[in-house]
Amino acid sequence: MRTYCWNFDPSGIADLRASLADGHYAWLRDELAGAMAEPAEPTGAAGWWQESIGEFGGSAVAAQRDLWRRLFPGQAVPGD
């Protein structure tokens, strides 16, 4: 996540989206969906997200939803 998504850098996220389209990181979609299905905001997950993606200006849950929309445009956000 740090490599591609630090501070929600648009070019990094675009690179990650291209990598996903090329079949890399096949596990990411399911893991992100799983994390969103069981938000762990009150526990240490929020700290992990901040360490992984930097300052995202909101909650870990909001960051996950935003990241989902950027990585999987046109796909329903889990939990909606």
Phi and psi restraints in degrees (range 20) as a CNS / XPLOR table:
assign (resid 1 and name C) (resid 2 and name N)
       (resid 2 and name CA) (resid 2 and name C) 1.0 -62.3 20.0 2
assign (resid 2 and name N) (resid 2 and name CA)
       (resid 2 and name C) (resid 3 and name N) 1.0 -38.4 20.0 2
assign (resid 2 and name C) (resid 3 and name N)
       (resid 3 and name CA) (resid 3 and name C) 1.0 -61.1 20.0 2
assign (resid 3 and name N) (resid 3 and name CA)
       (resid 3 and name C) (resid 4 and name N) 1.0 -44.2 20.0 2
assign (resid 3 and name C) (resid 4 and name N)
       (resid 4 and name CA) (resid 4 and name C) 1.0 -98.9 20.0 2
assign (resid 4 and name N) (resid 4 and name CA)
       (resid 4 and name C) (resid 5 and name N) 1.0 -32.4 20.0 2
assign (resid 4 and name C) (resid 5 and name N)
       (resid 5 and name CA) (resid 5 and name C) 1.0 -114.9 20.0 2
assign (resid 5 and name N) (resid 5 and name CA)
       (resid 5 and name C) (resid 6 and name N) 1.0 10.0 20.0 2
assign (resid 5 and name C) (resid 6 and name N)
       (resid 6 and name CA) (resid 6 and name C) 1.0 -56.4 20.0 2
assign (resid 6 and name N) (resid 6 and name CA)
       (resid 6 and name C) (resid 7 and name N) 1.0 125.0 20.0 2
assign (resid 6 and name C) (resid 7 and name N)
       (resid 7 and name CA) (resid 7 and name C) 1.0 54.0 20.0 2
assign (resid 7 and name N) (resid 7 and name CA)
       (resid 7 and name C) (resid 8 and name N) 1.0 26.9 20.0 2
assign (resid 7 and name C) (resid 8 and name N)
       (resid 8 and name CA) (resid 8 and name C) 1.0 53.5 20.0 2
assign (resid 8 and name N) (resid 8 and name CA)
       (resid 8 and name C) (resid 9 and name N) 1.0 42.4 20.0 2
assign (resid 8 and name C) (resid 9 and name N)
       (resid 9 and name CA) (resid 9 and name C) 1.0 -59.5 20.0 2
assign (resid 9 and name N) (resid 9 and name CA)
       (resid 9 and name C) (resid 10 and name N) 1.0 120.0 20.0 2
assign (resid 9 and name C) (resid 10 and name N)
       (resid 10 and name CA) (resid 10 and name C) 1.0 -57.3 20.0 2
assign (resid 10 and name N) (resid 10 and name CA)
       (resid 10 and name C) (resid 11 and name N) 1.0 -38.1 20.0 2
assign (resid 10 and name C) (resid 11 and name N)
       (resid 11 and name CA) (resid 11 and name C) 1.0 -69.9 20.0 2
assign (resid 11 and name N) (resid 11 and name CA)
       (resid 11 and name C) (resid 12 and name N) 1.0 -37.0 20.0 2
assign (resid 11 and name C) (resid 12 and name N)
       (resid 12 and name CA) (resid 12 and name C) 1.0 -66.1 20.0 2
assign (resid 12 and name N) (resid 12 and name CA)
       (resid 12 and name C) (resid 13 and name N) 1.0 -42.4 20.0 2
assign (resid 12 and name C) (resid 13 and name N)
       (resid 13 and name CA) (resid 13 and name C) 1.0 -66.4 20.0 2
assign (resid 13 and name N) (resid 13 and name CA)
       (resid 13 and name C) (resid 14 and name N) 1.0 -38.0 20.0 2
assign (resid 13 and name C) (resid 14 and name N)
       (resid 14 and name CA) (resid 14 and name C) 1.0 -62.6 20.0 2
assign (resid 14 and name N) (resid 14 and name CA)
       (resid 14 and name C) (resid 15 and name N) 1.0 -40.3 20.0 2
assign (resid 14 and name C) (resid 15 and name N)
       (resid 15 and name CA) (resid 15 and name C) 1.0 -63.1 20.0 2
assign (resid 15 and name N) (resid 15 and name CA)
       (resid 15 and name C) (resid 16 and name N) 1.0 -42.6 20.0 2
assign (resid 15 and name C) (resid 16 and name N)
       (resid 16 and name CA) (resid 16 and name C) 1.0 -64.9 20.0 2
assign (resid 16 and name N) (resid 16 and name CA)
       (resid 16 and name C) (resid 17 and name N) 1.0 -42.1 20.0 2
assign (resid 16 and name C) (resid 17 and name N)
       (resid 17 and name CA) (resid 17 and name C) 1.0 -60.5 20.0 2
assign (resid 17 and name N) (resid 17 and name CA)
       (resid 17 and name C) (resid 18 and name N) 1.0 -40.9 20.0 2
assign (resid 17 and name C) (resid 18 and name N)
       (resid 18 and name CA) (resid 18 and name C) 1.0 -65.2 20.0 2
assign (resid 18 and name N) (resid 18 and name CA)
       (resid 18 and name C) (resid 19 and name N) 1.0 -40.1 20.0 2
assign (resid 18 and name C) (resid 19 and name N)
       (resid 19 and name CA) (resid 19 and name C) 1.0 -63.3 20.0 2
assign (resid 19 and name N) (resid 19 and name CA)
       (resid 19 and name C) (resid 20 and name N) 1.0 -40.8 20.0 2
assign (resid 19 and name C) (resid 20 and name N)
       (resid 20 and name CA) (resid 20 and name C) 1.0 -62.9 20.0 2
assign (resid 20 and name N) (resid 20 and name CA)
       (resid 20 and name C) (resid 21 and name N) 1.0 -42.1 20.0 2
assign (resid 20 and name C) (resid 21 and name N)
       (resid 21 and name CA) (resid 21 and name C) 1.0 -63.9 20.0 2
assign (resid 21 and name N) (resid 21 and name CA)
       (resid 21 and name C) (resid 22 and name N) 1.0 -28.9 20.0 2
assign (resid 21 and name C) (resid 22 and name N)
       (resid 22 and name CA) (resid 22 and name C) 1.0 -83.3 20.0 2
assign (resid 22 and name N) (resid 22 and name CA)
       (resid 22 and name C) (resid 23 and name N) 1.0 1.4 20.0 2
assign (resid 22 and name C) (resid 23 and name N)
       (resid 23 and name CA) (resid 23 and name C) 1.0 94.4 20.0 2
assign (resid 23 and name N) (resid 23 and name CA)
       (resid 23 and name C) (resid 24 and name N) 1.0 5.1 20.0 2
assign (resid 23 and name C) (resid 24 and name N)
       (resid 24 and name CA) (resid 24 and name C) 1.0 -82.1 20.0 2
assign (resid 24 and name N) (resid 24 and name CA)
       (resid 24 and name C) (resid 25 and name N) 1.0 156.1 20.0 2
assign (resid 24 and name C) (resid 25 and name N)
       (resid 25 and name CA) (resid 25 and name C) 1.0 54.4 20.0 2
assign (resid 25 and name N) (resid 25 and name CA)
       (resid 25 and name C) (resid 26 and name N) 1.0 45.1 20.0 2
assign (resid 25 and name C) (resid 26 and name N)
       (resid 26 and name CA) (resid 26 and name C) 1.0 -57.5 20.0 2
assign (resid 26 and name N) (resid 26 and name CA)
       (resid 26 and name C) (resid 27 and name N) 1.0 -25.4 20.0 2
assign (resid 26 and name C) (resid 27 and name N)
       (resid 27 and name CA) (resid 27 and name C) 1.0 -74.8 20.0 2
assign (resid 27 and name N) (resid 27 and name CA)
       (resid 27 and name C) (resid 28 and name N) 1.0 -19.8 20.0 2
assign (resid 27 and name C) (resid 28 and name N)
       (resid 28 and name CA) (resid 28 and name C) 1.0 -62.3 20.0 2
assign (resid 28 and name N) (resid 28 and name CA)
       (resid 28 and name C) (resid 29 and name N) 1.0 -43.1 20.0 2
assign (resid 28 and name C) (resid 29 and name N)
       (resid 29 and name CA) (resid 29 and name C) 1.0 -58.9 20.0 2
assign (resid 29 and name N) (resid 29 and name CA)
       (resid 29 and name C) (resid 30 and name N) 1.0 -49.2 20.0 2
assign (resid 29 and name C) (resid 30 and name N)
       (resid 30 and name CA) (resid 30 and name C) 1.0 -66.4 20.0 2
assign (resid 30 and name N) (resid 30 and name CA)
       (resid 30 and name C) (resid 31 and name N) 1.0 -39.7 20.0 2
assign (resid 30 and name C) (resid 31 and name N)
       (resid 31 and name CA) (resid 31 and name C) 1.0 -68.1 20.0 2
assign (resid 31 and name N) (resid 31 and name CA)
       (resid 31 and name C) (resid 32 and name N) 1.0 -40.5 20.0 2
assign (resid 31 and name C) (resid 32 and name N)
       (resid 32 and name CA) (resid 32 and name C) 1.0 -66.9 20.0 2
assign (resid 32 and name N) (resid 32 and name CA)
       (resid 32 and name C) (resid 33 and name N) 1.0 -42.1 20.0 2
assign (resid 32 and name C) (resid 33 and name N)
       (resid 33 and name CA) (resid 33 and name C) 1.0 -61.0 20.0 2
assign (resid 33 and name N) (resid 33 and name CA)
       (resid 33 and name C) (resid 34 and name N) 1.0 -41.7 20.0 2
assign (resid 33 and name C) (resid 34 and name N)
       (resid 34 and name CA) (resid 34 and name C) 1.0 -63.8 20.0 2
assign (resid 34 and name N) (resid 34 and name CA)
       (resid 34 and name C) (resid 35 and name N) 1.0 -41.2 20.0 2
assign (resid 34 and name C) (resid 35 and name N)
       (resid 35 and name CA) (resid 35 and name C) 1.0 -64.7 20.0 2
assign (resid 35 and name N) (resid 35 and name CA)
       (resid 35 and name C) (resid 36 and name N) 1.0 -35.7 20.0 2
assign (resid 35 and name C) (resid 36 and name N)
       (resid 36 and name CA) (resid 36 and name C) 1.0 -75.0 20.0 2
assign (resid 36 and name N) (resid 36 and name CA)
       (resid 36 and name C) (resid 37 and name N) 1.0 -28.0 20.0 2
assign (resid 36 and name C) (resid 37 and name N)
       (resid 37 and name CA) (resid 37 and name C) 1.0 -71.8 20.0 2
assign (resid 37 and name N) (resid 37 and name CA)
       (resid 37 and name C) (resid 38 and name N) 1.0 -27.5 20.0 2
assign (resid 37 and name C) (resid 38 and name N)
       (resid 38 and name CA) (resid 38 and name C) 1.0 -127.6 20.0 2
assign (resid 38 and name N) (resid 38 and name CA)
       (resid 38 and name C) (resid 39 and name N) 1.0 71.6 20.0 2
assign (resid 38 and name C) (resid 39 and name N)
       (resid 39 and name CA) (resid 39 and name C) 1.0 -56.0 20.0 2
assign (resid 39 and name N) (resid 39 and name CA)
       (resid 39 and name C) (resid 40 and name N) 1.0 132.8 20.0 2
assign (resid 39 and name C) (resid 40 and name N)
       (resid 40 and name CA) (resid 40 and name C) 1.0 -115.1 20.0 2
assign (resid 40 and name N) (resid 40 and name CA)
       (resid 40 and name C) (resid 41 and name N) 1.0 35.1 20.0 2
assign (resid 40 and name C) (resid 41 and name N)
       (resid 41 and name CA) (resid 41 and name C) 1.0 -50.7 20.0 2
assign (resid 41 and name N) (resid 41 and name CA)
       (resid 41 and name C) (resid 42 and name N) 1.0 -45.7 20.0 2
assign (resid 41 and name C) (resid 42 and name N)
       (resid 42 and name CA) (resid 42 and name C) 1.0 -71.7 20.0 2
assign (resid 42 and name N) (resid 42 and name CA)
       (resid 42 and name C) (resid 43 and name N) 1.0 -13.5 20.0 2
assign (resid 42 and name C) (resid 43 and name N)
       (resid 43 and name CA) (resid 43 and name C) 1.0 -101.4 20.0 2
assign (resid 43 and name N) (resid 43 and name CA)
       (resid 43 and name C) (resid 44 and name N) 1.0 -155.8 20.0 2
assign (resid 43 and name C) (resid 44 and name N)
       (resid 44 and name CA) (resid 44 and name C) 1.0 -76.6 20.0 2
assign (resid 44 and name N) (resid 44 and name CA)
       (resid 44 and name C) (resid 45 and name N) 1.0 -5.6 20.0 2
assign (resid 44 and name C) (resid 45 and name N)
       (resid 45 and name CA) (resid 45 and name C) 1.0 -62.4 20.0 2
assign (resid 45 and name N) (resid 45 and name CA)
       (resid 45 and name C) (resid 46 and name N) 1.0 -37.6 20.0 2
assign (resid 45 and name C) (resid 46 and name N)
       (resid 46 and name CA) (resid 46 and name C) 1.0 -61.0 20.0 2
assign (resid 46 and name N) (resid 46 and name CA)
       (resid 46 and name C) (resid 47 and name N) 1.0 -39.2 20.0 2
assign (resid 46 and name C) (resid 47 and name N)
       (resid 47 and name CA) (resid 47 and name C) 1.0 -64.8 20.0 2
assign (resid 47 and name N) (resid 47 and name CA)
       (resid 47 and name C) (resid 48 and name N) 1.0 -39.1 20.0 2
assign (resid 47 and name C) (resid 48 and name N)
       (resid 48 and name CA) (resid 48 and name C) 1.0 -63.3 20.0 2
assign (resid 48 and name N) (resid 48 and name CA)
       (resid 48 and name C) (resid 49 and name N) 1.0 -43.0 20.0 2
assign (resid 48 and name C) (resid 49 and name N)
       (resid 49 and name CA) (resid 49 and name C) 1.0 -63.2 20.0 2
assign (resid 49 and name N) (resid 49 and name CA)
       (resid 49 and name C) (resid 50 and name N) 1.0 -43.0 20.0 2
assign (resid 49 and name C) (resid 50 and name N)
       (resid 50 and name CA) (resid 50 and name C) 1.0 -64.9 20.0 2
assign (resid 50 and name N) (resid 50 and name CA)
       (resid 50 and name C) (resid 51 and name N) 1.0 -40.5 20.0 2
assign (resid 50 and name C) (resid 51 and name N)
       (resid 51 and name CA) (resid 51 and name C) 1.0 -65.7 20.0 2
assign (resid 51 and name N) (resid 51 and name CA)
       (resid 51 and name C) (resid 52 and name N) 1.0 -30.3 20.0 2
assign (resid 51 and name C) (resid 52 and name N)
       (resid 52 and name CA) (resid 52 and name C) 1.0 -85.2 20.0 2
assign (resid 52 and name N) (resid 52 and name CA)
       (resid 52 and name C) (resid 53 and name N) 1.0 -36.3 20.0 2
assign (resid 52 and name C) (resid 53 and name N)
       (resid 53 and name CA) (resid 53 and name C) 1.0 -120.9 20.0 2
assign (resid 53 and name N) (resid 53 and name CA)
       (resid 53 and name C) (resid 54 and name N) 1.0 -1.8 20.0 2
assign (resid 53 and name C) (resid 54 and name N)
       (resid 54 and name CA) (resid 54 and name C) 1.0 86.0 20.0 2
assign (resid 54 and name N) (resid 54 and name CA)
       (resid 54 and name C) (resid 55 and name N) 1.0 -156.7 20.0 2
assign (resid 54 and name C) (resid 55 and name N)
       (resid 55 and name CA) (resid 55 and name C) 1.0 -79.4 20.0 2
assign (resid 55 and name N) (resid 55 and name CA)
       (resid 55 and name C) (resid 56 and name N) 1.0 114.5 20.0 2
assign (resid 55 and name C) (resid 56 and name N)
       (resid 56 and name CA) (resid 56 and name C) 1.0 -110.9 20.0 2
assign (resid 56 and name N) (resid 56 and name CA)
       (resid 56 and name C) (resid 57 and name N) 1.0 4.8 20.0 2
assign (resid 56 and name C) (resid 57 and name N)
       (resid 57 and name CA) (resid 57 and name C) 1.0 69.0 20.0 2
assign (resid 57 and name N) (resid 57 and name CA)
       (resid 57 and name C) (resid 58 and name N) 1.0 25.8 20.0 2
assign (resid 57 and name C) (resid 58 and name N)
       (resid 58 and name CA) (resid 58 and name C) 1.0 -176.6 20.0 2
assign (resid 58 and name N) (resid 58 and name CA)
       (resid 58 and name C) (resid 59 and name N) 1.0 -163.8 20.0 2
assign (resid 58 and name C) (resid 59 and name N)
       (resid 59 and name CA) (resid 59 and name C) 1.0 -76.3 20.0 2
assign (resid 59 and name N) (resid 59 and name CA)
       (resid 59 and name C) (resid 60 and name N) 1.0 162.8 20.0 2
assign (resid 59 and name C) (resid 60 and name N)
       (resid 60 and name CA) (resid 60 and name C) 1.0 -61.4 20.0 2
assign (resid 60 and name N) (resid 60 and name CA)
       (resid 60 and name C) (resid 61 and name N) 1.0 -38.4 20.0 2
assign (resid 60 and name C) (resid 61 and name N)
       (resid 61 and name CA) (resid 61 and name C) 1.0 -62.4 20.0 2
assign (resid 61 and name N) (resid 61 and name CA)
       (resid 61 and name C) (resid 62 and name N) 1.0 -44.8 20.0 2
assign (resid 61 and name C) (resid 62 and name N)
       (resid 62 and name CA) (resid 62 and name C) 1.0 -63.1 20.0 2
assign (resid 62 and name N) (resid 62 and name CA)
       (resid 62 and name C) (resid 63 and name N) 1.0 -39.4 20.0 2
assign (resid 62 and name C) (resid 63 and name N)
       (resid 63 and name CA) (resid 63 and name C) 1.0 -64.8 20.0 2
assign (resid 63 and name N) (resid 63 and name CA)
       (resid 63 and name C) (resid 64 and name N) 1.0 -42.1 20.0 2
assign (resid 63 and name C) (resid 64 and name N)
       (resid 64 and name CA) (resid 64 and name C) 1.0 -62.1 20.0 2
assign (resid 64 and name N) (resid 64 and name CA)
       (resid 64 and name C) (resid 65 and name N) 1.0 -43.9 20.0 2
assign (resid 64 and name C) (resid 65 and name N)
       (resid 65 and name CA) (resid 65 and name C) 1.0 -64.0 20.0 2
assign (resid 65 and name N) (resid 65 and name CA)
       (resid 65 and name C) (resid 66 and name N) 1.0 -42.2 20.0 2
assign (resid 65 and name C) (resid 66 and name N)
       (resid 66 and name CA) (resid 66 and name C) 1.0 -64.3 20.0 2
assign (resid 66 and name N) (resid 66 and name CA)
       (resid 66 and name C) (resid 67 and name N) 1.0 -45.0 20.0 2
assign (resid 66 and name C) (resid 67 and name N)
       (resid 67 and name CA) (resid 67 and name C) 1.0 -61.5 20.0 2
assign (resid 67 and name N) (resid 67 and name CA)
       (resid 67 and name C) (resid 68 and name N) 1.0 -41.9 20.0 2
assign (resid 67 and name C) (resid 68 and name N)
       (resid 68 and name CA) (resid 68 and name C) 1.0 -57.5 20.0 2
assign (resid 68 and name N) (resid 68 and name CA)
       (resid 68 and name C) (resid 69 and name N) 1.0 -48.4 20.0 2
assign (resid 68 and name C) (resid 69 and name N)
       (resid 69 and name CA) (resid 69 and name C) 1.0 -60.3 20.0 2
assign (resid 69 and name N) (resid 69 and name CA)
       (resid 69 and name C) (resid 70 and name N) 1.0 -35.8 20.0 2
assign (resid 69 and name C) (resid 70 and name N)
       (resid 70 and name CA) (resid 70 and name C) 1.0 -75.4 20.0 2
assign (resid 70 and name N) (resid 70 and name CA)
       (resid 70 and name C) (resid 71 and name N) 1.0 -37.8 20.0 2
assign (resid 70 and name C) (resid 71 and name N)
       (resid 71 and name CA) (resid 71 and name C) 1.0 -83.5 20.0 2
assign (resid 71 and name N) (resid 71 and name CA)
       (resid 71 and name C) (resid 72 and name N) 1.0 -31.6 20.0 2
assign (resid 71 and name C) (resid 72 and name N)
       (resid 72 and name CA) (resid 72 and name C) 1.0 -128.5 20.0 2
assign (resid 72 and name N) (resid 72 and name CA)
       (resid 72 and name C) (resid 73 and name N) 1.0 60.4 20.0 2
assign (resid 72 and name C) (resid 73 and name N)
       (resid 73 and name CA) (resid 73 and name C) 1.0 -59.5 20.0 2
assign (resid 73 and name N) (resid 73 and name CA)
       (resid 73 and name C) (resid 74 and name N) 1.0 140.8 20.0 2
assign (resid 73 and name C) (resid 74 and name N)
       (resid 74 and name CA) (resid 74 and name C) 1.0 85.5 20.0 2
assign (resid 74 and name N) (resid 74 and name CA)
       (resid 74 and name C) (resid 75 and name N) 1.0 -9.1 20.0 2
assign (resid 74 and name C) (resid 75 and name N)
       (resid 75 and name CA) (resid 75 and name C) 1.0 -98.7 20.0 2
assign (resid 75 and name N) (resid 75 and name CA)
       (resid 75 and name C) (resid 76 and name N) 1.0 141.2 20.0 2
assign (resid 75 and name C) (resid 76 and name N)
       (resid 76 and name CA) (resid 76 and name C) 1.0 -59.5 20.0 2
assign (resid 76 and name N) (resid 76 and name CA)
       (resid 76 and name C) (resid 77 and name N) 1.0 138.6 20.0 2
assign (resid 76 and name C) (resid 77 and name N)
       (resid 77 and name CA) (resid 77 and name C) 1.0 -75.8 20.0 2
assign (resid 77 and name N) (resid 77 and name CA)
       (resid 77 and name C) (resid 78 and name N) 1.0 127.4 20.0 2
assign (resid 77 and name C) (resid 78 and name N)
       (resid 78 and name CA) (resid 78 and name C) 1.0 -54.6 20.0 2
assign (resid 78 and name N) (resid 78 and name CA)
       (resid 78 and name C) (resid 79 and name N) 1.0 134.9 20.0 2
assign (resid 78 and name C) (resid 79 and name N)
       (resid 79 and name CA) (resid 79 and name C) 1.0 93.5 20.0 2
assign (resid 79 and name N) (resid 79 and name CA)
       (resid 79 and name C) (resid 80 and name N) 1.0 -10.2 20.0 2
